[in-house]
Amino acid sequence: MFEEEYEHNEEQKLNHLIDRFDEMLSRNEFFYFDSEEIERIIDHYITNGNRNKMQEAIKLADKLFPFSIELQIKKAQVLVSYDEAEYALKQLKKIEHLAQNNEDFIFTLAIAYSKLEQHLKSIGYFERLLIKDKNNEEILSCLAYEYQSIGKYEESIKYLKRLLLNQPNNELTWYSISLCYELVDGYEKATRFIKKFIDHYPYNHIAWHYLGFVYQKKEDYINAIEAYDYALLINEKYTISYLYKAECLSLESHYKKAIQTYKESLQFEEASALTYYSIGECYENLDRLDKALSYFHKAVQTDENLADAWYAIALILNFQSRDMEALHYIKKALELNKENVDYWFTYAEIHEKIGFIEEAEIAYKKVIDLESFEPEIWLNYSNLLYQQENQKEAIDVLYEGIKYHPESADIFYRLSAYLFNQGDDSKALTYFQDALNLNYEKHQDIFIYMPNVKENPNLINLLNTYKK
């Protein structure tokens, strides 16, 4: 009761202070404020993001209290907050001889060096502060970040562990320490640390969740699911564990259980577009395409910028030969992400199916321009050109494809077929032999494109040689 009354009184005082300051500005007059009041005014405008009034407050501070260390430090803090760290450092250097032991001064100096990516200097100042207060959570957090910034993840982990001892339920710290362990391939160390932590805090659902998270990163999905179950036993409303558990079930091909788990999360939290999308993927894997479509549609209704959901709808419609509908959805996906190779490849396939050859060719070229060199791309693009009787171009595409896929038997067989068709038997046999070396079992592919070549005696001799 007393605390609430005190806070209410403080809020009233601040409102009165701000009203006075605003009145001074509007009347273009001079009002007096003491240094503590000006600090509160500056803090208020930092919080509210009103840069113009904050600058007016700083001008007043310079006019009234030009030698106030606290206000000069506050000025530097403002500069740092607006990414003017170099100016902040100049400001701090002016008062260094007077403020070198001032904790706010040292902290602001550390932040300024961090902003300038001079992390070692920043670390030095933060460590000075930590000597004075070894459990200061803000300083521990800053040091963890600085060490991450220079790639010293093991050092960062040391500070994050200390943070967790003070804040065992801090999810950001749990996420950061898990990420650091991942970056140093320290999954086993992470597992040991979290299990030891759980020994001391057995009912900490966040610790159980992140044990699951580490197991999931190790692709140990069974243990991950078990850990997520413990997290949910402790706190059934911790929805993120439902989502991660469902993801693990899906990765283990338990799609029905994954769907059930996703739906359980909806008891406590409104579904996101990603949740609808994930449920749709599970139904798709169960070949329940109508259900999958309904959830993908829910995903785009929830978030029309989720490109993968538009793409998923296009894929199903394309599979169902609903080509014009599929074209609409793949276009929407590309509007959202013009650099996605899979989208362009599907766009090319759909245009080829409906006979828009020029558009399909442009799309295949775009796929190659985006430096996606899957064998299927070269095969499809060359086939498109070949069907249009652009045999030389089709062959050139396959020559280029071989540069990126010298181990792809499919490309060698297809090139051999096209060369036979052109009457260049010598080269055709060379590439056919290369293909046999790569994968003898696929040799039937050549007869799909060149059935007459079965009668070629040289090819038959090669087949007989490799068959033995």
C-alpha positions in Angstrom: 0.0 0.0 0.0 2.7 2.4 1.0 4.8 1.6 -2.1 1.8 2.2 -4.4 1.2 5.5 -2.8 4.9 6.5 -3.0 5.0 5.6 -6.7 1.8 7.5 -7.4 3.3 10.6 -5.7 6.5 10.3 -7.7 4.6 10.0 -10.9 2.6 13.1 -10.0 5.9 15.0 -9.3 7.4 13.9 -12.6 4.2 15.0 -14.5 4.3 18.4 -12.8 8.0 18.7 -13.7 7.4 17.9 -17.4 4.5 20.3 -17.5 6.7 23.1 -16.2 9.4 22.3 -18.7 7.0 22.2 -21.6 5.4 25.5 -20.4 8.9 27.1 -20.4 9.5 26.0 -24.0 6.1 27.0 -25.2 6.4 30.5 -23.6 10.0 30.8 -24.7 10.9 31.9 -21.1 13.5 30.8 -18.5 12.5 28.6 -15.6 14.9 27.3 -13.0 15.3 23.6 -12.4 17.8 22.0 -10.0 20.3 19.4 -11.4 18.3 16.4 -10.2 15.2 17.7 -11.8 16.9 18.2 -15.1 18.3 14.6 -15.0 14.7 13.4 -14.5 13.5 15.5 -17.4 16.3 14.1 -19.7 15.5 10.5 -18.6 11.8 11.1 -19.3 12.5 12.2 -22.9 15.0 9.4 -23.5 12.3 6.9 -22.4 9.7 8.6 -24.6 12.0 9.1 -27.6 11.5 12.8 -27.9 14.9 13.9 -29.2 14.1 17.6 -29.7 12.9 18.2 -26.1 15.7 16.1 -24.8 18.2 18.3 -26.6 16.5 21.4 -25.1 16.9 19.8 -21.6 20.6 19.2 -22.3 21.0 22.9 -23.4 19.4 24.0 -20.2 21.7 21.7 -18.2 24.8 23.1 -19.9 23.5 26.6 -19.1 22.6 26.1 -15.5 25.2 23.5 -14.4 28.1 23.5 -16.8 30.4 21.9 -14.2 28.0 19.2 -13.1 29.7 15.8 -13.5 26.4 13.9 -13.3 24.8 16.0 -16.1 27.9 15.8 -18.3 27.7 12.0 -18.0 24.0 12.1 -18.7 24.8 14.1 -21.9 27.3 11.4 -23.0 24.7 8.7 -22.3 22.2 10.5 -24.6 24.8 10.7 -27.3 25.5 6.9 -27.0 21.8 6.1 -27.1 21.6 8.0 -30.5 24.7 6.1 -31.9 27.0 9.1 -31.6 29.5 7.2 -29.5 32.5 9.1 -30.9 31.0 12.4 -29.6 30.1 10.7 -26.4 33.8 9.7 -25.9 34.9 13.3 -26.5 32.4 14.5 -23.9 33.7 11.9 -21.4 37.3 12.6 -22.0 36.7 16.3 -21.0 35.7 15.1 -17.5 37.9 12.0 -17.1 40.2 13.6 -14.6 37.3 14.5 -12.4 35.1 11.4 -12.9 37.5 8.5 -13.4 36.2 6.6 -10.3 32.5 7.5 -11.0 30.7 4.3 -11.7 28.2 5.9 -14.2 31.2 7.4 -16.0 33.0 4.1 -16.3 29.8 2.3 -17.4 29.1 5.0 -20.1 32.7 4.8 -21.3 32.3 1.0 -21.6 29.1 1.3 -23.6 30.6 3.9 -25.9 33.6 1.6 -26.7 31.2 -1.3 -27.3 29.2 0.8 -29.7 32.5 1.6 -31.5 33.3 -2.2 -31.6 36.4 -1.6 -29.4 35.3 -4.6 -27.3 38.5 -5.3 -25.5 38.5 -1.7 -24.1 34.9 -2.1 -23.2 35.6 -5.4 -21.4 38.3 -3.7 -19.4 36.0 -1.0 -18.1 33.2 -3.5 -17.3 35.6 -5.7 -15.4 36.6 -2.7 -13.3 32.9 -2.2 -12.4 32.5 -5.9 -11.6 35.3 -5.7 -9.0 33.1 -3.3 -7.1 29.9 -5.3 -7.4 30.6 -9.0 -8.4 26.9 -9.9 -8.7 25.8 -6.9 -10.7 23.5 -8.5 -13.3 23.7 -5.7 -15.8 27.5 -5.8 -15.8 27.5 -9.6 -16.1 25.2 -9.4 -19.0 27.3 -6.7 -20.7 30.5 -8.8 -20.3 28.8 -11.9 -21.7 27.7 -9.9 -24.8 31.2 -8.3 -25.2 32.9 -11.7 -25.2 30.4 -13.0 -27.7 31.2 -10.1 -29.9 34.8 -11.1 -30.2 34.0 -14.8 -30.6 35.1 -15.8 -27.1 32.1 -17.9 -26.3 33.7 -20.0 -23.5 34.3 -16.7 -21.7 30.8 -15.5 -22.3 29.5 -18.8 -20.9 31.3 -18.1 -17.6 29.4 -14.9 -17.1 26.1 -16.3 -18.3 26.4 -19.1 -15.7 26.8 -16.5 -13.0 23.8 -14.7 -14.3 21.7 -17.8 -14.1 22.6 -18.3 -10.5 21.1 -14.8 -9.8 18.2 -15.1 -12.3 17.4 -18.8 -12.8 14.2 -17.9 -14.8 15.8 -15.5 -17.2 14.9 -16.9 -20.7 17.2 -14.6 -22.6 20.1 -15.8 -20.5 19.1 -19.4 -21.1 18.9 -18.8 -24.8 22.3 -17.0 -24.9 24.1 -19.8 -23.0 22.6 -22.5 -25.2 23.6 -20.6 -28.3 27.2 -20.1 -27.0 27.5 -23.8 -26.3 26.3 -24.6 -29.8 28.9 -22.2 -31.3 31.7 -24.1 -29.6 30.2 -27.5 -30.3 29.8 -27.9 -26.6 26.5 -29.9 -26.5 27.9 -32.4 -24.0 29.1 -29.6 -21.8 25.7 -27.9 -22.1 23.8 -31.1 -21.2 26.0 -31.6 -18.1 25.6 -28.0 -17.0 21.8 -28.0 -17.4 21.4 -31.4 -15.7 23.5 -30.2 -12.7 21.4 -27.0 -12.7 18.2 -29.1 -12.6 19.6 -31.1 -9.6 19.5 -27.8 -7.7 16.3 -26.5 -9.3 14.3 -29.6 -10.2 11.1 -27.6 -10.8 12.6 -25.0 -13.1 10.5 -25.5 -16.3 12.8 -23.2 -18.3 15.9 -25.3 -17.5 14.0 -28.5 -18.5 12.9 -26.7 -21.8 16.5 -25.7 -22.6 17.7 -29.3 -21.8 15.3 -30.3 -24.5 16.5 -27.5 -26.8 20.1 -28.8 -26.5 19.0 -32.4 -27.1 17.1 -31.2 -30.2 20.2 -29.4 -31.5 22.1 -32.7 -31.1 19.3 -34.4 -33.1 18.5 -36.5 -30.1 14.8 -36.0 -30.5 13.6 -38.7 -28.1 15.4 -37.2 -25.1 14.4 -33.7 -26.3 10.7 -34.8 -26.2 11.1 -36.2 -22.7 12.7 -33.0 -21.5 9.9 -30.9 -23.0 7.4 -33.2 -21.3 9.0 -32.4 -17.9 8.8 -28.7 -18.7 5.1 -29.0 -19.4 4.4 -31.1 -16.4 5.8 -28.3 -14.3 4.2 -25.5 -16.2 1.4 -26.7 -18.6 1.0 -23.1 -20.0 4.6 -22.9 -21.2 3.6 -22.9 -24.8 7.0 -22.8 -26.4 7.7 -26.3 -25.1 4.6 -27.6 -27.0 5.9 -26.1 -30.2 9.4 -27.5 -29.8 8.1 -30.9 -28.8 5.8 -30.9 -31.8 8.7 -30.1 -34.0 10.7 -33.0 -32.6 7.7 -35.4 -33.1 7.5 -34.2 -36.7 11.2 -34.9 -37.2 10.6 -38.4 -35.9 7.8 -38.8 -38.4 5.1 -38.9 -35.7 2.9 -36.5 -37.6 -0.4 -37.3 -35.8 1.2 -36.8 -32.4 2.9 -33.6 -33.6 -0.5 -32.2 -34.8 -2.1 -33.1 -31.5 0.8 -31.3 -29.6 0.5 -28.2 -31.8 -3.2 -28.1 -31.1 -2.6 -28.5 -27.3 -0.6 -25.2 -27.4 -3.7 -23.4 -28.7 -5.4 -23.9 -25.3 -3.0 -21.3 -23.9 -2.0 -19.1 -26.8 -3.6 -17.8 -30.0 -2.1 -19.7 -33.0 0.6 -17.9 -34.9 0.9 -18.2 -38.7 4.0 -20.5 -38.2 1.9 -22.8 -36.0 -0.7 -23.1 -38.7 2.0 -23.6 -41.3 3.6 -26.4 -39.2 0.3 -28.2 -38.7 -0.2 -27.9 -42.5 3.2 -29.5 -43.1 2.3 -32.4 -40.8 -1.0 -33.0 -42.7 0.9 -32.8 -46.0 3.3 -35.5 -44.8 0.3 -37.7 -44.0 -0.9 -37.1 -47.6 -4.0 -35.4 -46.3 -3.6 -32.6 -48.8 -7.0 -30.9 -48.3 -6.3 -30.6 -44.6 -2.9 -29.3 -45.3 -4.3 -26.7 -47.7 -6.8 -25.5 -45.1 -4.0 -24.9 -42.6 -1.7 -23.2 -45.1 -4.6 -20.9 -45.9 -5.0 -20.2 -42.2 -1.3 -19.3 -42.1 -1.5 -16.7 -44.9 -4.8 -15.3 -43.4 -2.9 -14.8 -40.1 0.2 -13.4 -41.7 0.0 -12.6 -45.4 3.8 -12.1 -45.4 4.6 -15.7 -44.7 6.0 -16.6 -48.1 6.6 -20.3 -47.4 2.9 -20.8 -46.8 2.0 -19.3 -50.2 4.7 -21.5 -51.7 3.3 -24.6 -49.9 -0.2 -23.9 -51.3 1.3 -23.5 -54.8 3.2 -26.9 -54.5 0.0 -28.8 -53.6 -2.1 -27.1 -56.3 0.7 -27.9 -58.8 0.7 -31.5 -57.7 -3.1 -31.6 -58.1 -2.7 -30.1 -61.7 -4.6 -27.0 -60.7 -2.0 -25.1 -62.6 -3.6 -21.6 -62.9 -4.4 -21.5 -59.2 -0.9 -22.7 -58.4 0.5 -19.9 -60.6 -1.4 -17.3 -58.5 0.1 -18.6 -55.2 3.7 -19.0 -56.5 3.5 -15.4 -57.7 2.5 -14.3 -54.2 5.4 -16.2 -52.7 7.9 -14.5 -55.2 6.5 -11.1 -54.4 7.5 -11.6 -50.8 10.9 -13.2 -51.6 12.4 -12.6 -55.0 15.7 -14.4 -54.2 14.3 -17.8 -53.3 15.6 -20.4 -55.7 12.9 -23.0 -54.9 10.1 -20.5 -55.6 11.7 -19.6 -59.0 12.1 -23.3 -59.9 8.5 -24.1 -59.1 7.5 -20.9 -61.0 9.4 -22.2 -64.0 7.9 -25.7 -63.8 4.3 -24.3 -63.7 4.9 -22.0 -66.6 6.4 -24.9 -68.6 3.3 -27.1 -67.8 0.8 -24.5 -69.0 2.9 -23.8 -72.1 4.3 -20.4 -71.2 7.7 -21.4 -72.5 9.3 -17.9 -72.7 8.4 -17.2 -69.0 9.6 -20.7 -68.0 13.0 -20.1 -69.7 13.4 -16.7 -68.0 12.7 -18.4 -64.6 15.2 -21.2 -65.2 17.8 -18.6 -66.0 16.9 -16.8 -62.8 17.4 -20.0 -60.8 20.9 -20.4 -62.3 21.7 -16.7 -61.8 20.9 -17.2 -58.1 23.6 -19.8 -58.0 21.5 -22.8 -57.2 23.0 -25.7 -59.0 20.9 -28.7 -58.2 21.1 -31.3 -61.0 17.4 -31.2 -61.5 17.6 -27.5 -62.5 20.0 -28.2 -65.4 18.0 -31.3 -66.5 14.7 -29.4 -66.5 16.1 -26.3 -68.2 17.8 -28.4 -70.9 14.6 -30.4 -71.5 12.6 -27.2 -72.0 15.1 -26.0 -74.6 15.3 -29.5 -76.2 11.5 -29.7 -76.5 11.6 -26.3 -78.3 14.2 -27.8 -80.8 16.9 -25.6 -79.4 19.2 -28.6 -79.3 22.5 -26.7 -79.2 21.4 -24.6 -76.3 20.1 -27.6 -74.5 23.5 -29.3 -74.9 25.3 -26.2 -73.7 23.2 -26.1 -70.6 24.2 -29.6 -69.8 27.9 -28.9 -70.4 27.6 -26.1 -67.9 25.8 -28.4 -65.5 28.6 -30.9 -65.5 31.0 -28.3 -64.3 29.0 -28.0 -61.1 27.9 -31.7 -60.9 30.7 -33.9 -62.2 29.3 -36.7 -60.1 25.7 -36.5 -61.5 25.1 -39.6 -63.7 21.7 -38.1 -64.7 23.3 -35.2 -66.5 25.8 -37.4 -68.3 23.1 -39.8 -69.5 21.0 -36.9 -70.7 23.9 -35.2 -72.5 24.8 -38.5 -74.2 21.2 -38.9 -75.5 21.2 -35.4 -76.9 24.6 -35.9 -78.6 23.4 -39.2 -80.1 20.4 -37.3 -81.5 22.7 -34.8 -83.1 24.7 -37.6 -84.7 27.9 -37.0 -82.7 28.3 -40.6 -81.7 31.9 -40.3 -80.6 31.2 -37.7 -77.9 27.9 -39.4 -77.0 29.7 -42.7 -76.3 32.3 -40.9 -74.2 29.7 -39.3 -72.0 27.7 -42.5 -71.9 30.8 -44.3 -70.6 31.4 -41.6 -67.9 27.7 -42.1 -66.9 28.2 -45.8 -66.6 31.2 -45.3 -64.4 29.1 -43.1 -62.1 25.9 -45.2 -61.9 25.4 -48.2 -64.2 21.9 -48.8 -62.8 20.5 -45.6 -64.4 21.6 -46.5 -67.9 17.9 -47.1 -68.9 17.4 -43.3 -68.7 19.0 -42.8 -72.1 16.4 -44.9 -73.8 13.6 -42.6 -72.6 15.1 -39.8 -74.7 16.7 -41.9 -77.5 14.9 -45.2 -77.8 16.6 -45.9 -81.2 20.0 -45.9 -79.6 19.3 -49.4 -78.3 20.4 -50.6 -81.7 23.8 -48.8 -81.6 26.5 -51.6 -81.5 29.1 -49.5 -79.8 26.7 -48.6 -77.0 25.7 -52.3 -76.6 29.3 -53.3 -76.3 29.9 -50.7 -73.6 26.8 -51.9 -71.7 28.0 -55.5 -71.9 31.5 -54.6 -70.7 30.1 -52.7 -67.6 27.5 -55.4 -66.9 30.3 -57.9 -66.4 
